Amino acid sequence: MIIAIDGPAASGKGTLARRLAAHFGLRHLDTGLTYRAVAAALLAQGLPLGDEKVAVDIAGRLDLGHMDRSALSAHEVGEAASRIAVLPGLRDELVRLQRAFAQTPPGAVLDGRDIGTVVCPDADVKLYVTAAPEARAKRRTAEILSQGKEAEFASVLEDLKRRDERDMNRTVAPLRQADGAHLLDTTGMGIETAFQAAVDIVTSARAS
């Protein structure tokens, strides 16, 4: 079984994806981490973010089953990842790897921005998880502060809006709700409520 989850940053899709994977006994892949891993390698080696050939070479050596979320969570890595995500050759290579991961038994839950539209358009269940920008900025600010780092709501909100604009208007695989995807707006939901709603959607979809 393959579950595809898309949505903007800080919508809650990552947390839901991890919990759904555990609940249904599937593997999990945060596809955003694949771009972050490539970006982190480019930054660490002082290489230009626009060098597609080098980025593709780095991507081909990734181990999707062993990526360090905490090490890849830095803000500058996220910004760099968003910039290299527009490289067509890099996207092709990472999509190839992501599909291979999804198709490995017993299946997987993949979350990102183009899972239901590009990576796994024939997924058994597709979800589009979203929330109002202010709600997402509040969550992201709280998350950063809980890690002992500094964060300002206004700056986080502006950053999220910039990323939304870039992701939704890029020419290659823009962020959008996939055909047949179930919309889950988590603006007024706590994580438990959102998780139960997601489980109900998946269970209902499997039954039908």
Disulfide bonds with the S-S distance in Angstrom:
none
